[in-house]
């Protein structure tokens, strides 16, 4: 019986955390991080002002938990889609597209771009989760180089360049139309940067040996 009660309490806490994350995300998008208070987040979630402190001691802790959950959810979605794609060029396209689609619906982007948007202490606490996401891009670029579909003399530098391109494209896109344009522009730039070769029908081709 205690296990059932404990399970119910755990489910309740997870439900409440979800409500707080939803409320925090909406207010973050509307007003930005600096002007938010925990009391406002609690009110938006339909909780008593002090109840939020049972979950998060301060605003930074809430921000880190929210960003961590968002990044983890994005990684799960990314992995699910990438498993259906074999060619590194198509995987890179998928990586760019999913990131920019995410930008269109979320105030905080997943991954490395968070480093410049979060307070320094919060960003440091999130780096483990960001590293998981970065590793996916690293693996795509590495496999692409090994299979001669992508050119990357320095994989780390290439990953950083792609992340910066996605971050800039996402910050400039604010509507469905501009997101599509951002995806097309970012994809074209990234594929040129890694010397990806694509046939007229969109089929990736290997880079000729030197």
TORKE-64309 format. One line per 10 residues: number of its first residue (from 1); for each residue x, y, z of N, C-alpha, C. Coordinates in steps of 0.1 Angstrom, whole numbers, always signed. Layout:
<marnus>
NUM) X/Y/Z/X/Y/Z/X/Y/Z | ...
</marnus>
This chain:
<marnus>
1) +8/-12/+0/+0/+0/+0/+8/+13/+0 | +19/+14/+8/+28/+26/+8/+33/+28/-6 | +36/+18/-13/+42/+20/-27/+31/+27/-36 | +19/+23/-34/+8/+29/-42/+7/+44/-39 | +7/+47/-26/+6/+61/-22/+18/+69/-27 | +30/+62/-25/+42/+69/-30/+42/+72/-45 | +37/+62/-52/+36/+63/-66/+26/+74/-70 | +15/+76/-62/+6/+86/-65/+12/+100/-62 | +20/+101/-51/+26/+113/-48/+37/+117/-59 | +44/+107/-64/+53/+110/-75/+46/+114/-87
11) +35/+108/-90/+28/+112/-102/+22/+127/-101 | +18/+130/-88/+13/+143/-86/+24/+154/-87 | +36/+150/-82/+47/+160/-83/+51/+162/-98 | +51/+151/-105/+55/+152/-120/+44/+160/-127 | +32/+158/-123/+21/+166/-130/+23/+181/-126 | +26/+184/-114/+27/+198/-110/+39/+204/-116 | +50/+196/-117/+62/+201/-124/+59/+205/-139 | +51/+196/-145/+47/+199/-159/+39/+212/-160 | +30/+214/-150/+22/+226/-150/+31/+239/-149 | +41/+237/-140/+50/+248/-138/+59/+251/-150
21) +63/+240/-157/+71/+242/-169/+63/+248/-180 | +50/+244/-181/+41/+250/-191/+39/+265/-188 | +37/+268/-176/+35/+282/-172/+47/+291/-174 | +58/+285/-170/+71/+292/-171/+74/+294/-186 | +72/+284/-194/+75/+286/-208/+66/+297/-215 | +54/+297/-211/+45/+308/-217/+49/+322/-212 | +52/+323/-200/+56/+336/-194/+70/+340/-200 | +79/+330/-201/+92/+333/-207/+91/+339/-221 | +82/+333/-228/+80/+337/-242/+74/+351/-243 | +65/+354/-234/+58/+367/-234/+66/+378/-228
31) +74/+375/-218/+80/+386/-210/+95/+386/-209 | +101/+374/-212/+115/+373/-210/+119/+369/-196 | +131/+364/-194/+135/+358/-181/+136/+368/-170 | +142/+379/-173/+146/+388/-162/+134/+394/-155 | +123/+396/-161/+111/+402/-155/+102/+392/-148 | +105/+380/-149/+96/+369/-142/+99/+368/-128 | +89/+364/-120/+91/+360/-106/+85/+346/-104 | +89/+339/-94/+84/+326/-91/+69/+327/-87 | +65/+338/-81/+51/+340/-77/+42/+341/-89 | +47/+347/-100/+39/+348/-112/+38/+335/-119
41) +48/+327/-119/+48/+314/-125/+38/+305/-117 | +38/+306/-104/+29/+298/-95/+15/+302/-99 | +12/+315/-99/-2/+320/-102/-6/+315/-116 | +3/+316/-126/-1/+311/-139/-4/+297/-139 | +2/+289/-131/+0/+274/-130/-12/+271/-121 | -18/+281/-115/-29/+278/-106/-25/+273/-92 | -13/+276/-88/-8/+272/-75/-7/+283/-65 | -7/+280/-52/-5/+290/-42/+9/+296/-44 | +11/+308/-40/+24/+315/-43/+36/+307/-37 | +34/+302/-25/+45/+296/-18/+47/+281/-22
51) +37/+275/-29/+38/+261/-32/+49/+258/-42 | +53/+268/-50/+63/+265/-60/+77/+263/-53 | +78/+268/-41/+91/+266/-34/+93/+251/-29 | +82/+243/-30/+84/+229/-27/+90/+222/-39 | +91/+229/-50/+97/+223/-62/+110/+230/-66 | +110/+243/-65/+122/+250/-70/+125/+261/-60 | +137/+262/-55/+141/+272/-45/+142/+286/-50 | +145/+287/-63/+147/+300/-69/+145/+299/-84 | +145/+311/-90/+141/+311/-104/+151/+304/-113 | +164/+305/-110/+174/+299/-118/+172/+284/-118
61) +169/+278/-106/+167/+264/-106/+155/+259/-115 | +145/+267/-115/+134/+265/-124/+138/+266/-139 | +146/+276/-142/+151/+277/-155/+159/+266/-160 | +168/+261/-151/+177/+250/-155/+168/+237/-157 | +159/+235/-147/+150/+223/-149/+142/+223/-161 | +137/+235/-164/+128/+237/-176/+137/+234/-189 | +148/+241/-190/+157/+239/-201/+162/+225/-203 | +165/+219/-192/+170/+205/-192/+159/+196/-197 | +146/+197/-193/+135/+189/-197/+133/+192/-212 | +133/+204/-216/+131/+207/-230/+142/+201/-239
71) +155/+202/-235/+166/+196/-242/+165/+181/-243 | +161/+175/-232/+160/+160/-231/+149/+155/-241 | +137/+163/-240/+126/+159/-249/+130/+161/-264 | +138/+171/-267/+142/+173/-280/+152/+162/-285 | +161/+158/-276/+170/+147/-280/+163/+135/-283 | +153/+132/-275/+144/+120/-277/+138/+120/-291 | +132/+132/-294/+126/+133/-307/+136/+132/-318 | +147/+139/-317/+158/+139/-327/+162/+124/-329 | +165/+117/-319/+170/+103/-320/+159/+94/-327 | +147/+97/-324/+136/+89/-330/+136/+91/-346
81) +137/+104/-350/+137/+107/-364/+150/+102/-371 | +162/+104/-364/+174/+101/-371/+175/+86/-373 | +169/+78/-365/+169/+63/-367/+163/+59/-380 | +155/+68/-386/+148/+64/-398/+156/+70/-410 | +168/+76/-408/+175/+82/-418/+189/+76/-418 | +194/+72/-430/+207/+65/-431/+218/+74/-435 | +216/+82/-446/+227/+90/-452/+231/+102/-443 | +244/+104/-441/+248/+116/-432/+243/+129/-437 | +242/+131/-451/+237/+144/-456/+223/+145/-452 | +215/+135/-454/+201/+136/-450/+199/+137/-434
91) +208/+131/-427/+208/+133/-412/+211/+147/-409 | +220/+153/-416/+224/+167/-413/+212/+176/-416 | +206/+174/-427/+194/+181/-431/+183/+180/-420 | +181/+168/-415/+171/+165/-405/+175/+173/-392 | +187/+173/-389/+192/+180/-377/+189/+195/-377 | +192/+201/-389/+189/+215/-391/+174/+218/-390 | +166/+210/-398/+152/+212/-398/+145/+211/-385 | +148/+200/-377/+142/+198/-365/+145/+209/-355 | +158/+214/-355/+161/+225/-346/+153/+238/-350 | +152/+241/-362/+145/+253/-366/+130/+252/-364
101) +125/+240/-366/+111/+238/-363/+108/+240/-348 | +118/+235/-340/+117/+237/-325/+117/+252/-322 | +126/+259/-328/+127/+274/-326/+113/+281/-328 | +106/+276/-337/+93/+282/-341/+83/+281/-330 | +84/+271/-321/+74/+269/-311/+79/+270/-296 | +92/+274/-295/+98/+274/-281/+106/+287/-280 | +106/+293/-268/+114/+305/-265/+129/+301/-263 | +131/+290/-257/+145/+286/-255/+149/+276/-266 | +159/+278/-273/+164/+267/-283/+171/+256/-275 | +171/+244/-281/+179/+233/-275/+193/+235/-278
111) +202/+229/-270/+216/+228/-273/+225/+240/-271 | +235/+241/-279/+246/+250/-276/+242/+265/-275 | +231/+269/-282/+227/+283/-282/+223/+287/-268 | +219/+278/-260/+215/+281/-246/+226/+287/-239 | +238/+285/-242/+250/+290/-235/+250/+305/-235 | +245/+311/-245/+245/+326/-246/+232/+332/-241 | +222/+324/-239/+209/+329/-234/+207/+327/-219 | +213/+317/-213/+211/+315/-199/+221/+322/-191 | +218/+325/-178/+228/+331/-169/+239/+321/-168 | +251/+326/-166/+263/+318/-166/+262/+305/-157
121) +258/+307/-145/+257/+296/-135/+247/+285/-140 | +236/+290/-146/+226/+281/-151/+231/+273/-163 | +238/+280/-172/+244/+274/-184/+254/+263/-180 | +262/+265/-170/+272/+255/-166/+264/+243/-161 | +253/+244/-154/+246/+233/-149/+239/+225/-160 | +237/+232/-171/+230/+225/-182/+239/+218/-192 | +252/+221/-191/+262/+217/-201/+262/+202/-204 | +259/+194/-193/+259/+179/-195/+249/+175/-205 | +237/+181/-204/+226/+178/-213/+228/+184/-227 | +234/+195/-227/+238/+201/-240/+248/+193/-247
131) +257/+187/-240/+267/+179/-246/+262/+166/-252 | +251/+161/-247/+244/+150/-253/+239/+153/-267 | +233/+165/-268/+228/+170/-281/+239/+173/-290 | +250/+179/-286/+261/+182/-294/+267/+169/-300 | +267/+159/-292/+273/+146/-296/+266/+140/-308 | +253/+143/-309/+245/+138/-321/+250/+144/-333 | +252/+158/-333/+258/+165/-344/+272/+160/-347 | +280/+159/-337/+294/+154/-339/+294/+141/-346 | +285/+131/-342/+285/+118/-348/+280/+119/-363 | +271/+128/-366/+267/+129/-380/+278/+134/-388
141) +285/+144/-384/+296/+150/-391/+308/+140/-392 | +311/+133/-382/+321/+123/-382/+318/+112/-392 | +306/+106/-392/+302/+96/-401/+302/+101/-415 | +297/+113/-417/+297/+119/-430/+311/+120/-436 | +321/+124/-428/+335/+125/-432/+341/+111/-435 | +338/+102/-426/+343/+88/-429/+338/+82/-441 | +325/+85/-444/+319/+79/-456/+320/+88/-469 | +328/+99/-467/+330/+108/-478/+318/+115/-484 | +309/+118/-475/+297/+126/-478/+298/+140/-474 | +307/+143/-464/+309/+156/-458/+324/+158/-457
151) +327/+171/-459/+342/+175/-456/+343/+183/-443 | +351/+178/-434/+353/+185/-422/+367/+182/-416 | +376/+191/-419/+390/+189/-415/+390/+189/-399 | +383/+198/-393/+382/+199/-379/+367/+197/-375 | +364/+185/-369/+350/+182/-366/+345/+191/-355 | +352/+194/-345/+348/+203/-334/+344/+217/-340 | +353/+222/-348/+350/+236/-354/+338/+235/-363 | +336/+224/-370/+325/+223/-379/+312/+222/-372 | +312/+215/-361/+300/+214/-352/+297/+228/-346 | +307/+235/-342/+304/+248/-336/+298/+258/-347
161) +304/+257/-359/+299/+265/-370/+284/+262/-373 | +281/+249/-374/+267/+245/-377/+257/+250/-366 | +262/+248/-354/+253/+253/-342/+251/+268/-343 | +261/+275/-346/+260/+290/-347/+251/+294/-358 | +252/+287/-369/+243/+290/-381/+228/+287/-377 | +226/+276/-371/+212/+273/-367/+207/+283/-357 | +215/+287/-347/+211/+297/-337/+207/+310/-344 | +215/+315/-353/+212/+327/-360/+200/+326/-368 | +198/+315/-376/+187/+314/-384/+174/+313/-376 | +175/+306/-365/+163/+305/-356/+159/+318/-350
171) +169/+326/-346/+165/+339/-339/+159/+348/-349 | +161/+347/-362/+156/+356/-372/+142/+351/-377 | +138/+339/-374/+125/+334/-379/+114/+335/-369 | +103/+341/-373/+92/+343/-363/+79/+338/-368 | +78/+333/-380/+65/+328/-385/+67/+315/-393 | +56/+308/-396/+57/+296/-404/+65/+298/-417 | +61/+309/-424/+68/+311/-437/+83/+314/-435 | +86/+322/-424/+100/+325/-422/+108/+313/-417 | +101/+304/-410/+108/+292/-406/+112/+284/-418 | +102/+282/-427/+106/+275/-439/+117/+281/-447
181) +117/+294/-448/+128/+301/-454/+141/+299/-446 | +140/+300/-433/+152/+298/-425/+158/+284/-427 | +149/+274/-427/+154/+260/-429/+161/+259/-442 | +155/+264/-453/+161/+263/-466/+175/+270/-467 | +175/+283/-461/+187/+290/-461/+198/+284/-452 | +194/+279/-441/+204/+273/-432/+209/+260/-438 | +200/+252/-443/+204/+239/-449/+214/+242/-461 | +211/+251/-469/+219/+254/-481/+233/+259/-476 | +234/+267/-466/+246/+272/-461/+255/+261/-455 | +248/+253/-446/+255/+242/-439/+261/+232/-449
191) +252/+228/-459/+257/+218/-469/+268/+223/-477 | +268/+236/-481/+279/+242/-488/+292/+242/-479 | +290/+245/-467/+302/+246/-458/+309/+233/-456 | +301/+222/-457/+308/+209/-455/+309/+202/-468 | +308/+209/-479/+310/+204/-493/+302/+192/-496 | +289/+192/-491/+280/+181/-494/+276/+182/-509 | +276/+170/-516/+272/+170/-530/+258/+163/-531 | +249/+170/-538/+235/+165/-539/+231/+165/-554 | +226/+154/-559/+221/+153/-572/+209/+162/-574 | +205/+164/-587/+193/+172/-590/+180/+167/-583
201) +180/+154/-581/+168/+148/-575/+169/+148/-559 | +180/+154/-554/+181/+155/-540/+189/+143/-534 | +194/+134/-542/+201/+122/-536/+216/+127/-533 | +220/+124/-521/+234/+127/-517/+244/+119/-525 | +255/+125/-529/+266/+118/-536/+279/+120/-528 | +288/+110/-529/+300/+110/-522/+309/+121/-528 | +318/+126/-520/+328/+136/-524/+339/+128/-531 | +343/+132/-543/+354/+125/-550/+367/+125/-542 | +374/+114/-543/+387/+113/-536/+397/+123/-543 | +405/+129/-535/+415/+139/-540/+427/+131/-547
</marnus>
